Amino acid sequence: MRFSINIPNFGDFADPRTVARVAVAAEQAGWDGLFVWDHVVHDKAVQRGKPFGDPWMLLTAAALATSRIRLGPLVTPVARRRPHQLARQVATLDAVSGGRVIFTAGLGGPIDDEYGSFGEPTDPRVLAELLDEGLGLLARYWSGRAVDHDGPHHRVRDVTLLPATVQRPRPPVWIGGFWPNRPPMRRAARWDGAVPLFQSARHGQVPAAAEVRELVAYLRDHRPEKGGAFDLVLGGATPFDPDAAREVIAPLRDAGATWWDERQLQTGPGLDRLAPVLRRIEAGPPAL
C-alpha cells in the first residue's frame, strides 16, 4: 500500500513555496505522493476572501523540489478546461518531474460555484460528456501522434502535441466520484484507478470497510477483460500514533485499497493551514 498527502490549492497552500515545502517534508518523512486540489473558487460562501493558487504552478514547485514522490491534481474537472491546453500542462509536469505524474479527473464541484459563476454549463449530463470526450483526447494528445477528432464538443484537425509524456503510453489516470453513484465508478473502471468519496464518509472521514468491499466488487465487474494494474485510492484523517493509524487503514487495505490519501476534515479548521498538515506529515505514514 502507498500513502499520500492531500492539500487544497487555497489558504496557506496558494503559495507555491509553501507547497514545495510540504512536498519536501512529505518525501523526507517517507510518504509516496502529494495531491493538490484543482479549484477556482470552491465553495464561494465558505472560501470567499481566501487566496487560490493555480494547481499546475503549485505542482511544478513541488516537482522541482523533490525527486521521488508521485504528484498530481485530485481532482481536475476536465469539463471546464480545454483538452489541448490541459494536455500540455500535464505533459510538461510529467517532464519536469521525471515521469511522476498521476492525473486524476472528475466532474468537480460545487457545480454552481465552479461552473455557473463563469457562465459554463451546469447540466451534469453535459459535464459528463465533456469529461469523457476530454479524457479520450488527452490520452491521444499524450501519445505524441497526430490527432484528428470530430466530436460533440471538440474538433481537432491534424494536431501533434510534442513532447509526448515521459510515462508511456501515458500517465496513470484515476477517476473521482461519489459512491454509491454508479456512473463515475463505471468511468473509473475504464481507466487506471478510482478515487471515491462516499455519501456516508465525506472528505476527511474514513469509509466503512463493508462499503469499500461493495465498491471493489462493482469495479471488478466493470473492468475490461484485459485487466491490468488498477488502484483504489481511499482517504481520511488518521491518528498520529502509527499503531492507531494502522488499525484504521488495515481493514481498508484488506478490502482492496492500494493507496491511503491522508486528508484534513473538510469542515475542520486545519483544512487549508500549513501547521497541522506539517505535523501529520512529520509523524510519517503508518507501516503496514
C-alpha atoms as an extended CHARMM CRD file, in Angstrom:
* protein
*
       288  EXT
         1         1  MET       CA              0.0000000000        0.0000000000        0.0000000000  PROA      1               0.0000000000
         2         2  ARG       CA              1.1480000000        3.5470000000       -0.7430000000  PROA      2               0.0000000000
         3         3  PHE       CA              0.4990000000        6.7250000000        1.2160000000  PROA      3               0.0000000000
         4         4  SER       CA             -0.0810000000       10.2950000000        0.0850000000  PROA      4               0.0000000000
         5         5  ILE       CA             -0.7640000000       13.7440000000        1.4810000000  PROA      5               0.0000000000
         6         6  ASN       CA             -3.7220000000       15.7480000000        0.1930000000  PROA      6               0.0000000000
         7         7  ILE       CA             -3.9180000000       19.5560000000        0.3060000000  PROA      7               0.0000000000
         8         8  PRO       CA             -6.2450000000       22.2040000000       -1.1550000000  PROA      8               0.0000000000
         9         9  ASN       CA             -4.9880000000       24.8960000000       -3.5240000000  PROA      9               0.0000000000
        10        10  PHE       CA             -6.1800000000       27.7660000000       -1.3300000000  PROA      10              0.0000000000
        11        11  GLY       CA             -5.3750000000       29.3120000000        2.0230000000  PROA      11              0.0000000000
        12        12  ASP       CA             -1.7730000000       28.6970000000        3.0780000000  PROA      12              0.0000000000
        13        13  PHE       CA             -1.3330000000       26.3530000000        0.1040000000  PROA      13              0.0000000000
        14        14  ALA       CA             -1.9880000000       29.0390000000       -2.5210000000  PROA      14              0.0000000000
        15        15  ASP       CA              1.7460000000       29.8430000000       -2.3020000000  PROA      15              0.0000000000
        16        16  PRO       CA              3.9490000000       27.5660000000       -4.4840000000  PROA      16              0.0000000000
        17        17  ARG       CA              6.8190000000       27.9300000000       -1.9920000000  PROA      17              0.0000000000
        18        18  THR       CA              4.6190000000       26.5200000000        0.7650000000  PROA      18              0.0000000000
        19        19  VAL       CA              3.5860000000       23.5950000000       -1.4180000000  PROA      19              0.0000000000
        20        20  ALA       CA              7.2390000000       22.9160000000       -2.2420000000  PROA      20              0.0000000000
        21        21  ARG       CA              7.9760000000       22.8790000000        1.4940000000  PROA      21              0.0000000000
        22        22  VAL       CA              5.1520000000       20.3970000000        2.0500000000  PROA      22              0.0000000000
        23        23  ALA       CA              6.4210000000       18.1970000000       -0.7840000000  PROA      23              0.0000000000
        24        24  VAL       CA              9.9650000000       18.1050000000        0.6060000000  PROA      24              0.0000000000
        25        25  ALA       CA              8.6940000000       17.2850000000        4.0940000000  PROA      25              0.0000000000
        26        26  ALA       CA              6.4980000000       14.5020000000        2.7250000000  PROA      26              0.0000000000
        27        27  GLU       CA              9.3360000000       12.9810000000        0.7200000000  PROA      27              0.0000000000
        28        28  GLN       CA             11.7210000000       13.0970000000        3.6560000000  PROA      28              0.0000000000
        29        29  ALA       CA              9.1460000000       11.5200000000        6.0000000000  PROA      29              0.0000000000
        30        30  GLY       CA              8.5550000000        8.5690000000        3.6760000000  PROA      30              0.0000000000
        31        31  TRP       CA              5.2380000000        9.4580000000        2.0440000000  PROA      31              0.0000000000
        32        32  ASP       CA              4.7060000000        8.2620000000       -1.5340000000  PROA      32              0.0000000000
        33        33  GLY       CA              2.6550000000       11.0760000000       -3.0440000000  PROA      33              0.0000000000
        34        34  LEU       CA              1.3360000000       14.6170000000       -2.8000000000  PROA      34              0.0000000000
        35        35  PHE       CA             -2.0010000000       15.5360000000       -4.3630000000  PROA      35              0.0000000000
        36        36  VAL       CA             -3.3820000000       19.0560000000       -4.7880000000  PROA      36              0.0000000000
        37        37  TRP       CA             -6.9570000000       20.2140000000       -5.3230000000  PROA      37              0.0000000000
        38        38  ASP       CA             -7.9220000000       21.9250000000       -8.5880000000  PROA      38              0.0000000000
        39        39  HSD       CA            -10.4630000000       24.6510000000       -7.7890000000  PROA      39              0.0000000000
        40        40  VAL       CA            -11.0930000000       28.1940000000       -8.9690000000  PROA      40              0.0000000000
        41        41  VAL       CA            -13.3850000000       29.3770000000       -6.1710000000  PROA      41              0.0000000000
        42        42  HSD       CA            -14.5290000000       26.1200000000       -4.4980000000  PROA      42              0.0000000000
        43        43  ASP       CA            -17.4700000000       26.9740000000       -2.2200000000  PROA      43              0.0000000000
        44        44  LYS       CA            -17.7580000000       30.7700000000       -2.5250000000  PROA      44              0.0000000000
        45        45  ALA       CA            -19.8080000000       31.1660000000        0.6420000000  PROA      45              0.0000000000
        46        46  VAL       CA            -17.1580000000       29.3750000000        2.7020000000  PROA      46              0.0000000000
        47        47  GLN       CA            -13.8930000000       30.2710000000        0.9700000000  PROA      47              0.0000000000
        48        48  ARG       CA            -14.6180000000       33.8610000000       -0.0650000000  PROA      48              0.0000000000
        49        49  GLY       CA            -11.6590000000       36.1590000000        0.5780000000  PROA      49              0.0000000000
        50        50  LYS       CA             -9.0360000000       33.3860000000        0.5410000000  PROA      50              0.0000000000
        51        51  PRO       CA             -6.1730000000       33.2800000000       -1.9590000000  PROA      51              0.0000000000
        52        52  PHE       CA             -6.1450000000       30.4490000000       -4.5120000000  PROA      52              0.0000000000
        53        53  GLY       CA             -3.1300000000       29.0820000000       -6.3880000000  PROA      53              0.0000000000
        54        54  ASP       CA             -3.0720000000       27.5460000000       -9.8490000000  PROA      54              0.0000000000
        55        55  PRO       CA             -2.6330000000       23.7840000000       -9.2550000000  PROA      55              0.0000000000
        56        56  TRP       CA             -0.1450000000       23.3440000000      -12.1060000000  PROA      56              0.0000000000
        57        57  MET       CA              2.1170000000       26.0650000000      -10.7420000000  PROA      57              0.0000000000
        58        58  LEU       CA              1.8620000000       24.5190000000       -7.2740000000  PROA      58              0.0000000000
        59        59  LEU       CA              2.6610000000       21.0380000000       -8.5800000000  PROA      59              0.0000000000
        60        60  THR       CA              5.5810000000       22.3430000000      -10.6320000000  PROA      60              0.0000000000
        61        61  ALA       CA              7.0830000000       23.8640000000       -7.4880000000  PROA      61              0.0000000000
        62        62  ALA       CA              6.6350000000       20.5190000000       -5.7300000000  PROA      62              0.0000000000
        63        63  ALA       CA              8.2090000000       18.6280000000       -8.6430000000  PROA      63              0.0000000000
        64        64  LEU       CA             11.2790000000       20.8620000000       -8.7390000000  PROA      64              0.0000000000
        65        65  ALA       CA             11.8300000000       20.4410000000       -5.0040000000  PROA      65              0.0000000000
        66        66  THR       CA             11.5730000000       16.6160000000       -4.9170000000  PROA      66              0.0000000000
        67        67  SER       CA             12.8450000000       13.5360000000       -6.7250000000  PROA      67              0.0000000000
        68        68  ARG       CA             10.7300000000       10.5620000000       -5.6380000000  PROA      68              0.0000000000
        69        69  ILE       CA              7.1220000000       11.2320000000       -4.6220000000  PROA      69              0.0000000000
        70        70  ARG       CA              4.2750000000       10.9970000000       -7.1050000000  PROA      70              0.0000000000
        71        71  LEU       CA              2.4040000000       14.2250000000       -7.8510000000  PROA      71              0.0000000000
        72        72  GLY       CA             -0.8550000000       15.3000000000       -9.3990000000  PROA      72              0.0000000000
        73        73  PRO       CA             -4.2030000000       17.0170000000       -9.1130000000  PROA      73              0.0000000000
        74        74  LEU       CA             -7.0080000000       15.4670000000       -7.1370000000  PROA      74              0.0000000000
        75        75  VAL       CA             -9.2360000000       16.1030000000       -8.9760000000  PROA      75              0.0000000000
        76        76  THR       CA             -9.0990000000       18.1160000000      -12.2060000000  PROA      76              0.0000000000
        77        77  PRO       CA            -12.5290000000       18.9560000000      -13.6750000000  PROA      77              0.0000000000
        78        78  VAL       CA            -11.7390000000       18.2620000000      -17.3310000000  PROA      78              0.0000000000
        79        79  ALA       CA            -15.0900000000       19.7010000000      -18.4160000000  PROA      79              0.0000000000
        80        80  ARG       CA            -14.0310000000       23.2560000000      -17.5550000000  PROA      80              0.0000000000
        81        81  ARG       CA            -10.6640000000       23.0290000000      -19.3130000000  PROA      81              0.0000000000
        82        82  ARG       CA             -9.6070000000       22.9240000000      -22.9520000000  PROA      82              0.0000000000
        83        83  PRO       CA             -8.1650000000       19.4390000000      -23.5140000000  PROA      83              0.0000000000
        84        84  HSD       CA             -5.2460000000       20.5990000000      -25.6910000000  PROA      84              0.0000000000
        85        85  GLN       CA             -4.1030000000       23.1280000000      -23.0920000000  PROA      85              0.0000000000
        86        86  LEU       CA             -4.5570000000       20.6140000000      -20.2870000000  PROA      86              0.0000000000
        87        87  ALA       CA             -2.5790000000       18.0180000000      -22.2450000000  PROA      87              0.0000000000
        88        88  ARG       CA              0.3240000000       20.4780000000      -22.4970000000  PROA      88              0.0000000000
        89        89  GLN       CA              0.2300000000       21.2090000000      -18.7620000000  PROA      89              0.0000000000
        90        90  VAL       CA              0.2360000000       17.5400000000      -17.7780000000  PROA      90              0.0000000000
        91        91  ALA       CA              2.9730000000       16.6220000000      -20.2680000000  PROA      91              0.0000000000
        92        92  THR       CA              5.1380000000       19.4950000000      -19.0750000000  PROA      92              0.0000000000
        93        93  LEU       CA              4.7130000000       18.4950000000      -15.4320000000  PROA      93              0.0000000000
        94        94  ASP       CA              5.4940000000       14.8820000000      -16.3330000000  PROA      94              0.0000000000
        95        95  ALA       CA              8.7360000000       16.0600000000      -17.9580000000  PROA      95              0.0000000000
        96        96  VAL       CA              9.7090000000       18.3530000000      -15.0770000000  PROA      96              0.0000000000
        97        97  SER       CA              9.0660000000       15.6060000000      -12.5310000000  PROA      97              0.0000000000
        98        98  GLY       CA             10.8000000000       12.8660000000      -14.4940000000  PROA      98              0.0000000000
        99        99  GLY       CA              7.6170000000       10.8720000000      -15.0440000000  PROA      99              0.0000000000
       100       100  ARG       CA              5.9960000000       11.1460000000      -11.6120000000  PROA      100             0.0000000000
       101       101  VAL       CA              2.5560000000       12.4870000000      -12.5500000000  PROA      101             0.0000000000
       102       102  ILE       CA             -0.7060000000       10.7750000000      -11.6950000000  PROA      102             0.0000000000
       103       103  PHE       CA             -3.6570000000       12.5060000000      -13.3470000000  PROA      103             0.0000000000
       104       104  THR       CA             -6.9770000000       12.4180000000      -11.5070000000  PROA      104             0.0000000000
       105       105  ALA       CA            -10.1470000000       13.6610000000      -13.1760000000  PROA      105             0.0000000000
       106       106  GLY       CA            -13.8110000000       14.0910000000      -12.3580000000  PROA      106             0.0000000000
       107       107  LEU       CA            -16.7660000000       16.4200000000      -12.7610000000  PROA      107             0.0000000000
       108       108  GLY       CA            -15.5520000000       18.6880000000       -9.9690000000  PROA      108             0.0000000000
       109       109  GLY       CA            -17.7120000000       20.9410000000       -7.8790000000  PROA      109             0.0000000000
       110       110  PRO       CA            -19.5600000000       22.6570000000       -6.4120000000  PROA      110             0.0000000000
       111       111  ILE       CA            -21.0270000000       22.9130000000       -9.9150000000  PROA      111             0.0000000000
       112       112  ASP       CA            -22.9090000000       26.1740000000       -9.4010000000  PROA      112             0.0000000000
       113       113  ASP       CA            -19.8180000000       27.8940000000       -7.9880000000  PROA      113             0.0000000000
       114       114  GLU       CA            -17.0840000000       26.3360000000      -10.1140000000  PROA      114             0.0000000000
       115       115  TYR       CA            -19.0050000000       26.3460000000      -13.4150000000  PROA      115             0.0000000000
       116       116  GLY       CA            -22.0630000000       28.5700000000      -13.0850000000  PROA      116             0.0000000000
       117       117  SER       CA            -20.0680000000       31.5160000000      -11.7330000000  PROA      117             0.0000000000
       118       118  PHE       CA            -18.2950000000       31.7680000000      -15.0960000000  PROA      118             0.0000000000
       119       119  GLY       CA            -21.1880000000       31.0760000000      -17.4410000000  PROA      119             0.0000000000
       120       120  GLU       CA            -20.0990000000       27.4770000000      -18.0190000000  PROA      120             0.0000000000
       121       121  PRO       CA            -22.5990000000       24.6220000000      -18.4920000000  PROA      121             0.0000000000
       122       122  THR       CA            -24.0350000000       23.2690000000      -15.2450000000  PROA      122             0.0000000000
       123       123  ASP       CA            -26.0170000000       20.2770000000      -16.5330000000  PROA      123             0.0000000000
       124       124  PRO       CA            -24.2310000000       17.2150000000      -15.0700000000  PROA      124             0.0000000000
       125       125  ARG       CA            -25.0270000000       15.2000000000      -18.1950000000  PROA      125             0.0000000000
       126       126  VAL       CA            -23.2840000000       17.7590000000      -20.4060000000  PROA      126             0.0000000000
       127       127  LEU       CA            -20.3350000000       17.9240000000      -17.9940000000  PROA      127             0.0000000000
       128       128  ALA       CA            -20.0590000000       14.1210000000      -18.0740000000  PROA      128             0.0000000000
       129       129  GLU       CA            -19.9800000000       14.2050000000      -21.8870000000  PROA      129             0.0000000000
       130       130  LEU       CA            -17.2480000000       16.8470000000      -21.8120000000  PROA      130             0.0000000000
       131       131  LEU       CA            -15.2960000000       14.8000000000      -19.2780000000  PROA      131             0.0000000000
       132       132  ASP       CA            -15.3940000000       11.5820000000      -21.3030000000  PROA      132             0.0000000000
       133       133  GLU       CA            -14.5980000000       13.2730000000      -24.6090000000  PROA      133             0.0000000000
       134       134  GLY       CA            -11.8190000000       15.2760000000      -22.9690000000  PROA      134             0.0000000000
       135       135  LEU       CA            -10.2550000000       12.1920000000      -21.3850000000  PROA      135             0.0000000000
       136       136  GLY       CA            -10.1660000000       10.4410000000      -24.7330000000  PROA      136             0.0000000000
       137       137  LEU       CA             -8.4770000000       13.4430000000      -26.3260000000  PROA      137             0.0000000000
       138       138  LEU       CA             -5.9260000000       13.7330000000      -23.5220000000  PROA      138             0.0000000000
       139       139  ALA       CA             -4.8070000000       10.1400000000      -23.9830000000  PROA      139             0.0000000000
       140       140  ARG       CA             -4.3910000000       10.7290000000      -27.7190000000  PROA      140             0.0000000000
       141       141  TYR       CA             -2.5250000000       14.0210000000      -27.2770000000  PROA      141             0.0000000000
       142       142  TRP       CA             -0.1420000000       12.4540000000      -24.7490000000  PROA      142             0.0000000000
       143       143  SER       CA              0.7950000000        9.7810000000      -27.2780000000  PROA      143             0.0000000000
       144       144  GLY       CA              2.7010000000       12.2590000000      -29.4300000000  PROA      144             0.0000000000
       145       145  ARG       CA              0.8430000000       11.0570000000      -32.5230000000  PROA      145             0.0000000000
       146       146  ALA       CA             -1.2850000000       13.1300000000      -34.8810000000  PROA      146             0.0000000000
       147       147  VAL       CA             -4.8520000000       13.7020000000      -33.7120000000  PROA      147             0.0000000000
       148       148  ASP       CA             -7.9430000000       14.2890000000      -35.8260000000  PROA      148             0.0000000000
       149       149  HSD       CA            -11.2310000000       14.4020000000      -33.9600000000  PROA      149             0.0000000000
       150       150  ASP       CA            -14.7960000000       15.4150000000      -34.7050000000  PROA      150             0.0000000000
       151       151  GLY       CA            -16.8860000000       15.0070000000      -31.5530000000  PROA      151             0.0000000000
       152       152  PRO       CA            -19.9810000000       16.5300000000      -29.9940000000  PROA      152             0.0000000000
       153       153  HSD       CA            -17.9800000000       19.1690000000      -28.1080000000  PROA      153             0.0000000000
       154       154  HSD       CA            -14.4710000000       19.2920000000      -29.6160000000  PROA      154             0.0000000000
       155       155  ARG       CA            -12.9710000000       19.3650000000      -33.1040000000  PROA      155             0.0000000000
       156       156  VAL       CA             -9.2890000000       18.7940000000      -33.8410000000  PROA      156             0.0000000000
       157       157  ARG       CA             -7.5740000000       18.9780000000      -37.2120000000  PROA      157             0.0000000000
       158       158  ASP       CA             -4.1740000000       17.3400000000      -37.7320000000  PROA      158             0.0000000000
       159       159  VAL       CA             -2.5770000000       18.2810000000      -34.4080000000  PROA      159             0.0000000000
       160       160  THR       CA              0.5100000000       16.6390000000      -32.9130000000  PROA      160             0.0000000000
       161       161  LEU       CA              1.4790000000       17.7750000000      -29.4270000000  PROA      161             0.0000000000
       162       162  LEU       CA              5.1300000000       17.1940000000      -28.5800000000  PROA      162             0.0000000000
       163       163  PRO       CA              6.8320000000       16.1790000000      -26.4640000000  PROA      163             0.0000000000
       164       164  ALA       CA              4.7550000000       13.1860000000      -25.5300000000  PROA      164             0.0000000000
       165       165  THR       CA              4.5090000000       12.3830000000      -21.8440000000  PROA      165             0.0000000000
       166       166  VAL       CA              7.5530000000       10.7650000000      -20.2370000000  PROA      166             0.0000000000
       167       167  GLN       CA              5.3780000000        7.9280000000      -18.9800000000  PROA      167             0.0000000000
       168       168  ARG       CA              4.3380000000        5.5800000000      -21.7630000000  PROA      168             0.0000000000
       169       169  PRO       CA              1.7960000000        5.1330000000      -23.0870000000  PROA      169             0.0000000000
       170       170  ARG       CA              0.5920000000        7.9310000000      -20.7280000000  PROA      170             0.0000000000
       171       171  PRO       CA              0.4540000000        8.8530000000      -17.0450000000  PROA      171             0.0000000000
       172       172  PRO       CA             -1.9320000000        6.8240000000      -14.8870000000  PROA      172             0.0000000000
       173       173  VAL       CA             -5.4550000000        8.2210000000      -14.9670000000  PROA      173             0.0000000000
       174       174  TRP       CA             -7.6070000000        7.9760000000      -11.8490000000  PROA      174             0.0000000000
       175       175  ILE       CA            -11.2650000000        8.9720000000      -11.7260000000  PROA      175             0.0000000000
       176       176  GLY       CA            -13.0090000000       10.5870000000       -8.7800000000  PROA      176             0.0000000000
       177       177  GLY       CA            -16.6800000000       10.4250000000       -7.8630000000  PROA      177             0.0000000000
       178       178  PHE       CA            -19.1930000000        9.6890000000       -5.1340000000  PROA      178             0.0000000000
       179       179  TRP       CA            -20.1410000000        6.1380000000       -4.2490000000  PROA      179             0.0000000000
       180       180  PRO       CA            -22.7720000000        4.6430000000       -4.4830000000  PROA      180             0.0000000000
       181       181  ASN       CA            -23.2730000000        6.6980000000       -7.6760000000  PROA      181             0.0000000000
       182       182  ARG       CA            -22.5840000000        4.1500000000      -10.4050000000  PROA      182             0.0000000000
       183       183  PRO       CA            -21.6240000000        6.2290000000      -13.4950000000  PROA      183             0.0000000000
       184       184  PRO       CA            -18.3750000000        7.7170000000      -12.0500000000  PROA      184             0.0000000000
       185       185  MET       CA            -17.2090000000        4.2920000000      -10.9360000000  PROA      185             0.0000000000
       186       186  ARG       CA            -18.0170000000        2.7510000000      -14.3170000000  PROA      186             0.0000000000
       187       187  ARG       CA            -15.8870000000        5.5160000000      -15.8130000000  PROA      187             0.0000000000
       188       188  ALA       CA            -13.1050000000        4.7520000000      -13.3320000000  PROA      188             0.0000000000
       189       189  ALA       CA            -13.1990000000        1.0680000000      -14.2680000000  PROA      189             0.0000000000
       190       190  ARG       CA            -12.2520000000        2.0090000000      -17.8460000000  PROA      190             0.0000000000
       191       191  TRP       CA             -9.1160000000        3.8160000000      -16.6850000000  PROA      191             0.0000000000
       192       192  ASP       CA             -6.3850000000        3.1110000000      -14.1000000000  PROA      192             0.0000000000
       193       193  GLY       CA             -7.9010000000        3.8300000000      -10.7250000000  PROA      193             0.0000000000
       194       194  ALA       CA            -10.8190000000        5.0550000000       -8.6530000000  PROA      194             0.0000000000
       195       195  VAL       CA            -10.7550000000        7.8280000000       -6.0500000000  PROA      195             0.0000000000
       196       196  PRO       CA            -14.1630000000        7.6050000000       -4.4010000000  PROA      196             0.0000000000
       197       197  LEU       CA            -15.7860000000        9.7750000000       -1.8260000000  PROA      197             0.0000000000
       198       198  PHE       CA            -18.6840000000        8.1600000000       -0.0140000000  PROA      198             0.0000000000
       199       199  GLN       CA            -22.1090000000        9.5700000000        0.7270000000  PROA      199             0.0000000000
       200       200  SER       CA            -21.6060000000        8.1880000000        4.2410000000  PROA      200             0.0000000000
       201       201  ALA       CA            -17.9980000000        9.4340000000        4.5950000000  PROA      201             0.0000000000
       202       202  ARG       CA            -17.1700000000       12.8210000000        3.1170000000  PROA      202             0.0000000000
       203       203  HSD       CA            -13.7430000000       14.3610000000        2.6430000000  PROA      203             0.0000000000
       204       204  GLY       CA            -11.5500000000       13.5270000000        5.6370000000  PROA      204             0.0000000000
       205       205  GLN       CA            -13.9010000000       10.8920000000        7.0340000000  PROA      205             0.0000000000
       206       206  VAL       CA            -12.8870000000        7.2230000000        6.9790000000  PROA      206             0.0000000000
       207       207  PRO       CA            -15.1900000000        4.9870000000        4.9010000000  PROA      207             0.0000000000
       208       208  ALA       CA            -16.5820000000        1.7130000000        6.1980000000  PROA      208             0.0000000000
       209       209  ALA       CA            -14.8030000000       -1.4510000000        5.0420000000  PROA      209             0.0000000000
       210       210  ALA       CA            -18.1160000000       -3.0570000000        4.0620000000  PROA      210             0.0000000000
       211       211  GLU       CA            -18.8500000000       -0.2310000000        1.6060000000  PROA      211             0.0000000000
       212       212  VAL       CA            -15.3460000000       -0.4940000000        0.2090000000  PROA      212             0.0000000000
       213       213  ARG       CA            -15.8390000000       -4.1960000000       -0.4720000000  PROA      213             0.0000000000
       214       214  GLU       CA            -19.0860000000       -3.4270000000       -2.3150000000  PROA      214             0.0000000000
       215       215  LEU       CA            -17.2850000000       -0.8530000000       -4.4340000000  PROA      215             0.0000000000
       216       216  VAL       CA            -14.3880000000       -3.2130000000       -5.1820000000  PROA      216             0.0000000000
       217       217  ALA       CA            -16.8320000000       -5.8620000000       -6.3880000000  PROA      217             0.0000000000
       218       218  TYR       CA            -18.5910000000       -3.3160000000       -8.6090000000  PROA      218             0.0000000000
       219       219  LEU       CA            -15.3160000000       -2.1020000000      -10.1130000000  PROA      219             0.0000000000
       220       220  ARG       CA            -14.1710000000       -5.6580000000      -10.7180000000  PROA      220             0.0000000000
       221       221  ASP       CA            -17.4120000000       -6.4560000000      -12.5520000000  PROA      221             0.0000000000
       222       222  HSD       CA            -16.9560000000       -3.4500000000      -14.8360000000  PROA      222             0.0000000000
       223       223  ARG       CA            -13.2420000000       -3.7030000000      -15.5750000000  PROA      223             0.0000000000
       224       224  PRO       CA            -12.3290000000       -4.6000000000      -19.1730000000  PROA      224             0.0000000000
       225       225  GLU       CA            -11.2750000000       -8.1890000000      -19.7170000000  PROA      225             0.0000000000
       226       226  LYS       CA             -7.6820000000       -7.1280000000      -20.3660000000  PROA      226             0.0000000000
       227       227  GLY       CA             -7.4050000000       -6.2120000000      -16.6800000000  PROA      227             0.0000000000
       228       228  GLY       CA             -4.0430000000       -4.6910000000      -15.7620000000  PROA      228             0.0000000000
       229       229  ALA       CA             -2.9700000000       -2.6730000000      -12.7550000000  PROA      229             0.0000000000
       230       230  PHE       CA             -5.7570000000       -0.7550000000      -11.0480000000  PROA      230             0.0000000000
       231       231  ASP       CA             -5.5960000000        1.4870000000       -7.9850000000  PROA      231             0.0000000000
       232       232  LEU       CA             -8.2590000000        2.1380000000       -5.3850000000  PROA      232             0.0000000000
       233       233  VAL       CA             -7.4630000000        5.3300000000       -3.5010000000  PROA      233             0.0000000000
       234       234  LEU       CA             -9.1790000000        5.8720000000       -0.1700000000  PROA      234             0.0000000000
       235       235  GLY       CA             -8.6100000000        8.7210000000        2.2210000000  PROA      235             0.0000000000
       236       236  GLY       CA             -9.3830000000       10.3240000000        5.5290000000  PROA      236             0.0000000000
       237       237  ALA       CA             -7.8260000000       11.7560000000        8.6580000000  PROA      237             0.0000000000
       238       238  THR       CA             -5.9640000000        9.2190000000       10.7930000000  PROA      238             0.0000000000
       239       239  PRO       CA             -4.3290000000        9.4820000000       14.2340000000  PROA      239             0.0000000000
       240       240  PHE       CA             -0.6770000000       10.4820000000       14.5380000000  PROA      240             0.0000000000
       241       241  ASP       CA              0.0660000000        7.3030000000       16.5000000000  PROA      241             0.0000000000
       242       242  PRO       CA              1.2500000000        4.6790000000       13.9690000000  PROA      242             0.0000000000
       243       243  ASP       CA             -0.4700000000        1.7800000000       15.7010000000  PROA      243             0.0000000000
       244       244  ALA       CA             -3.7780000000        3.6440000000       15.8950000000  PROA      244             0.0000000000
       245       245  ALA       CA             -3.4870000000        4.7060000000       12.2500000000  PROA      245             0.0000000000
       246       246  ARG       CA             -2.7220000000        1.1260000000       11.2780000000  PROA      246             0.0000000000
       247       247  GLU       CA             -5.9180000000       -0.0670000000       12.9470000000  PROA      247             0.0000000000
       248       248  VAL       CA             -7.9090000000        2.3900000000       10.8310000000  PROA      248             0.0000000000
       249       249  ILE       CA             -6.2750000000        1.6330000000        7.4960000000  PROA      249             0.0000000000
       250       250  ALA       CA             -5.5320000000       -2.1190000000        7.6310000000  PROA      250             0.0000000000
       251       251  PRO       CA             -9.1850000000       -3.2190000000        7.1470000000  PROA      251             0.0000000000
       252       252  LEU       CA             -9.4430000000       -0.9280000000        4.1120000000  PROA      252             0.0000000000
       253       253  ARG       CA             -6.2410000000       -2.3310000000        2.6440000000  PROA      253             0.0000000000
       254       254  ASP       CA             -7.6350000000       -5.8170000000        3.1750000000  PROA      254             0.0000000000
       255       255  ALA       CA            -10.8300000000       -4.7290000000        1.4030000000  PROA      255             0.0000000000
       256       256  GLY       CA             -8.8340000000       -3.7360000000       -1.6790000000  PROA      256             0.0000000000
       257       257  ALA       CA             -7.4150000000       -0.2190000000       -1.2260000000  PROA      257             0.0000000000
       258       258  THR       CA             -3.9620000000        0.3060000000       -2.7690000000  PROA      258             0.0000000000
       259       259  TRP       CA             -3.3980000000        3.9300000000       -1.6580000000  PROA      259             0.0000000000
       260       260  TRP       CA             -4.2500000000        5.8000000000        1.5170000000  PROA      260             0.0000000000
       261       261  ASP       CA             -4.6180000000        9.5560000000        0.9500000000  PROA      261             0.0000000000
       262       262  GLU       CA             -4.2050000000       11.4630000000        4.2380000000  PROA      262             0.0000000000
       263       263  ARG       CA             -6.6360000000       14.4050000000        4.3980000000  PROA      263             0.0000000000
       264       264  GLN       CA             -7.7830000000       17.0750000000        6.7910000000  PROA      264             0.0000000000
       265       265  LEU       CA            -11.5010000000       17.1700000000        7.5520000000  PROA      265             0.0000000000
       266       266  GLN       CA            -13.1560000000       19.4670000000        5.0310000000  PROA      266             0.0000000000
       267       267  THR       CA            -15.2160000000       21.0300000000        7.8200000000  PROA      267             0.0000000000
       268       268  GLY       CA            -12.2370000000       21.3380000000       10.1660000000  PROA      268             0.0000000000
       269       269  PRO       CA            -10.1970000000       24.4470000000       10.9170000000  PROA      269             0.0000000000
       270       270  GLY       CA             -6.9510000000       22.8950000000        9.6370000000  PROA      270             0.0000000000
       271       271  LEU       CA             -8.0970000000       22.2110000000        6.0810000000  PROA      271             0.0000000000
       272       272  ASP       CA             -6.0400000000       24.9610000000        4.4400000000  PROA      272             0.0000000000
       273       273  ARG       CA             -3.4750000000       25.6230000000        7.1790000000  PROA      273             0.0000000000
       274       274  LEU       CA              0.1630000000       24.5820000000        6.9240000000  PROA      274             0.0000000000
       275       275  ALA       CA              0.9130000000       23.8100000000       10.5880000000  PROA      275             0.0000000000
       276       276  PRO       CA             -1.4640000000       20.8510000000       11.1410000000  PROA      276             0.0000000000
       277       277  VAL       CA             -0.5680000000       19.3600000000        7.7670000000  PROA      277             0.0000000000
       278       278  LEU       CA              3.1550000000       19.5190000000        8.5480000000  PROA      278             0.0000000000
       279       279  ARG       CA              2.5800000000       17.9040000000       11.9420000000  PROA      279             0.0000000000
       280       280  ARG       CA              0.7750000000       14.9900000000       10.2750000000  PROA      280             0.0000000000
       281       281  ILE       CA              3.4440000000       14.6940000000        7.5880000000  PROA      281             0.0000000000
       282       282  GLU       CA              6.2660000000       14.6170000000       10.0960000000  PROA      282             0.0000000000
       283       283  ALA       CA              4.5530000000       11.8560000000       12.0800000000  PROA      283             0.0000000000
       284       284  GLY       CA              5.0170000000        9.7230000000        8.9580000000  PROA      284             0.0000000000
       285       285  PRO       CA              2.8130000000        7.2040000000        7.1810000000  PROA      285             0.0000000000
       286       286  PRO       CA              1.7040000000        4.0940000000        9.0530000000  PROA      286             0.0000000000
       287       287  ALA       CA              3.7470000000        0.9630000000        8.4340000000  PROA      287             0.0000000000
       288       288  LEU       CA              1.5160000000       -1.7820000000        7.0350000000  PROA      288             0.0000000000
